[in-house]
């Protein structure tokens, strides 16, 4: 097995965190994968992976080597495409990430549409409600909600979303509509622990920052569960505008206290900027940007859920 093949095996084991799963992905036997990684470690002279009977973990040296392997294999793939005259034809594996609910609602339809147009591309979609690291995790394209902190990425703004409060028409008819964030203390609230703002809800009151500590009899672990409870008339919840765009359009939910909303959060399509952009990344980014900018639920003009 040559060095490039060993690198491919190593990357697969790191991404799957399992020798057996990596073997199935590569259509190899598990002992062959184990021998390849062992041979790689022996040649380099250091431990790359720590193994137990239940888990696989990267060593510090392994983490650095994984980053280098991904870069080298990516450049090799691009060089082969260029030599074969297929630089304009997207091909290979593309790894894409987004938050779970946004990914399900907005990114997956784009993934399916893109795959239908580009048969040479395979996509690994990571829908995760955590911060992902593009270089370390081998991510080609990320859809981010919020202000960006990593200046090493190219980022194209495609829209914005708002932190909104909502309730069902039946609940508001029975309990009245709050006129100020402080009035929420007299209302039934649904709090989602999936949100970073569990202990406080932030508002803007005439340009001044205002915080309300939600007192709730119902706390759920997922935003969709909070939306379901609000739709059923239990009470008021706070989510991002895109998450309830369809329910607002259908009349199942009503937006409240819009005059006290904070500044909207931007939505960006991001990709790594330290190397030449491959055809698969360039075409996927262009595909997403064009369609997201015309989606009314995240349209950059602003109040798309009114």
Buried (B, 14 or more C-beta within 10 A) or exposed (E): EEEEEBBBBBBBBBBBEBBEBBBBBBEBEBEEBBBBBEEBBEEEEEEBBEEEEEEBEBBEBBEEBBBEBBBBBBEEBBEEBBEEEEBEBBBBEBBBBBBBBBBBBBBBEBBEEBBEEBEEBEBBBBBEBEEBEBBBBBBBBBBBBEEEEBEEBBBBBBBBBBBBBBBBEEBBEEBEBBEEBEBBEEBBBBBBEBBEEEEEBBBBEEEEEBEBEBEBEBBBEBBBBBBBBBBEBBBBBBBBBBBBBEBBEEEBBBBBBEEBBBEBBBBBBBBBEEEEBBBBBBBBBEBBBEBBBEBEBBBBEEBBBE
